[in-house]
Amino acid sequence: MRLTRALGCPVAALTLVAAFLPGAARASARPALSYGLLTTADLPKGYVAFRPTHKPYDKASSPRCAALLDELDFSKPRRKGVEYASTAFTKGQFGPWITETLRRYPSAHAAKKDLDGALKTLSGCSSFRIAYSGKKPAEITMTIQPIAMPKVGGQSRAVWITVSDGSWAYGEVLVLARTGDVMMILGQLAFKAPSPQTADGIAARAARKMGAVAD
């Protein structure tokens, strides 16, 4: 027997379905998470979209720190029940580069708990090494230190990450921010550090767009 016939009318059937699926009905009414991402229109001239590649390391002096950066920069692994949207931009082979990931959680409490946990782990990751084997083995040293940036969103923190193998080095301004149930991971990477005005402006624009898809 069809559900509508059993209930007597289609309206009753829809009411029943909505009662059992409040989360799905609520989610469908919200803007897509990807709408909250930066686009080339939000960036200084010269940036084009690109897709970052993840190269797994073989060994880390601090597995916890290395795993956290993999999760933040590459969403590896992904957390169950969390929605993801990512984008990335470059000005050329030698950068600079911008990466952004948004995560939408089941609740603002869950988003805050995850962000607080990431910040706590980062606070203990002042310096560590990761090693790669294969045809071009390498050992890379990563250092992390907090930096002062204007607050964006409802909660934010910024760090400066230096990546070096001894012969070359680049840096990343990593901003972790949250508005409601959405968390933002924004990286600005370059062989030459961006000016404070550039870094702050991009972070502010990214946070405003994040707010449009947050609850």
C-alpha positions in Angstrom: 0.0 0.0 0.0 1.4 3.4 -0.9 2.2 5.7 2.0 -0.1 8.5 0.7 -3.1 6.2 0.4 -2.6 4.9 3.9 -2.5 8.3 5.4 -5.3 9.7 3.3 -3.5 12.6 1.6 -0.1 13.7 0.3 0.2 16.5 2.8 0.0 14.1 5.7 2.7 11.9 4.1 5.0 14.9 3.7 4.4 15.9 7.3 5.3 12.5 8.5 8.5 12.3 6.4 9.6 15.8 7.6 9.1 14.7 11.2 11.4 11.8 10.8 14.0 13.7 8.8 14.5 17.1 10.4 18.2 17.1 9.8 17.9 16.4 6.1 15.1 19.1 5.7 17.3 21.6 7.5 20.4 20.8 5.5 18.7 21.2 2.2 17.6 24.7 3.1 21.1 25.8 3.8 23.6 27.2 1.2 26.1 24.8 -0.2 29.3 24.9 1.8 31.3 25.6 -1.3 29.6 29.0 -1.6 31.7 30.0 1.4 35.0 29.5 -0.3 37.3 32.1 -1.8 37.3 32.6 -5.5 39.8 34.4 -7.8 37.6 37.5 -7.5 38.4 37.7 -3.8 42.2 37.6 -4.3 44.9 39.9 -5.7 45.3 39.7 -9.5 47.3 36.8 -10.9 45.9 33.9 -9.0 44.5 30.8 -10.8 42.9 27.7 -9.4 45.0 24.5 -9.0 44.7 21.2 -7.2 47.3 20.5 -4.4 48.8 17.0 -4.3 49.6 15.1 -1.1 52.8 13.2 -0.8 52.7 10.8 2.2 55.8 10.9 4.4 57.5 7.8 5.7 58.6 8.9 9.2 57.9 11.8 11.5 59.8 12.8 14.7 56.4 13.9 16.0 53.6 11.7 14.5 50.9 13.6 16.3 52.0 17.0 14.8 52.6 15.6 11.3 49.2 13.9 11.4 47.5 17.1 12.4 49.0 19.1 9.6 47.9 16.4 7.1 44.4 16.6 8.5 44.3 20.4 8.3 46.0 20.9 4.9 44.7 17.9 3.1 41.7 16.6 5.0 43.4 13.3 5.6 41.6 11.6 7.2 38.1 13.1 7.1 36.0 13.2 10.2 32.7 11.3 10.2 29.6 13.5 10.1 31.6 16.6 8.9 31.0 18.2 5.6 34.0 19.4 3.6 34.7 21.9 0.8 38.2 22.9 -0.4 39.8 25.2 -3.0 43.4 26.3 -3.8 45.1 29.0 -5.9 48.6 29.8 -7.2 50.4 32.5 -9.1 52.8 30.1 -10.8 55.2 27.2 -10.3 57.0 29.1 -7.5 53.9 30.4 -5.8 52.7 32.1 -3.8 49.9 29.6 -3.0 46.6 29.9 -1.1 44.7 26.9 0.2 41.4 26.9 2.0 39.2 24.2 3.5 35.8 24.7 5.2 34.3 22.1 7.5 30.7 22.2 8.6 29.9 20.3 11.8 26.6 19.0 13.2 26.7 21.8 15.8 28.7 24.9 16.8 29.8 23.0 19.9 31.3 20.2 17.8 33.1 22.7 15.6 34.5 24.6 18.7 35.7 21.3 20.3 37.5 20.3 17.1 39.2 23.7 16.7 40.2 23.9 20.4 41.7 20.4 20.1 43.7 21.4 17.0 45.0 24.5 18.6 46.0 22.6 21.7 48.0 20.1 19.6 49.6 22.9 17.6 50.8 24.6 20.8 53.0 21.6 21.4 54.4 21.4 17.8 57.2 24.0 17.9 59.6 21.9 15.7 59.6 18.5 14.2 61.0 16.6 11.2 59.4 14.5 8.5 61.3 12.1 6.2 60.6 10.9 2.7 62.2 7.8 1.1 62.2 6.7 -2.6 64.1 8.0 -5.6 64.5 11.4 -3.9 64.8 10.9 -0.2 64.6 14.0 1.9 64.3 15.2 5.5 62.3 18.3 6.1 62.2 20.4 9.3 59.0 22.2 10.2 58.8 24.9 12.8 55.5 26.4 14.1 55.1 29.6 16.1 52.1 31.8 16.9 51.7 35.1 15.2 49.5 38.1 15.9 46.7 38.7 13.4 43.4 40.5 13.7 40.6 38.2 14.9 38.4 36.9 12.1 35.1 35.1 12.5 33.9 34.3 16.0 37.1 32.6 17.0 40.5 32.5 15.3 44.2 31.8 15.8 47.2 32.2 13.4 50.6 30.5 13.2 53.6 30.8 11.0 55.0 27.5 9.7 58.4 27.3 8.2 59.3 24.3 6.0 63.0 23.7 5.1 65.3 20.9 3.9 68.4 23.0 4.6 68.9 24.3 1.1 65.5 26.0 0.6 62.7 27.2 2.8 59.2 28.5 2.5 56.6 29.7 5.0 52.9 29.5 5.5 50.6 31.8 7.4 48.0 29.3 8.7 44.8 30.7 10.0 42.3 28.5 11.9 38.9 30.2 12.4 35.4 29.4 13.3 32.0 31.0 12.9 29.1 28.9 14.4 29.2 25.4 13.1 31.8 26.1 10.3 35.6 25.9 10.7 38.0 27.4 8.3 41.6 26.3 7.5 43.3 29.0 5.4 46.9 28.7 4.3 49.0 31.4 2.6 52.3 29.9 1.4 55.2 31.5 -0.3 59.0 31.6 -0.4 58.7 35.2 0.7 56.3 36.1 3.5 53.2 38.0 2.5 52.8 41.5 3.8 50.6 41.8 6.9 48.1 43.9 4.9 47.8 41.1 2.2 47.6 38.3 4.7 45.1 40.1 6.9 42.9 41.1 4.0 42.6 37.6 2.5 41.8 36.2 5.9 39.1 38.8 6.6 37.5 38.1 3.2 37.6 34.4 3.7 36.0 34.7 7.1 33.2 36.9 5.8 32.4 34.3 3.2 32.6 31.5 5.8 30.0 33.4 7.9 27.5 33.3 5.0 27.4 29.4 5.2 27.6 29.1 9.0 24.8 28.6 11.4 
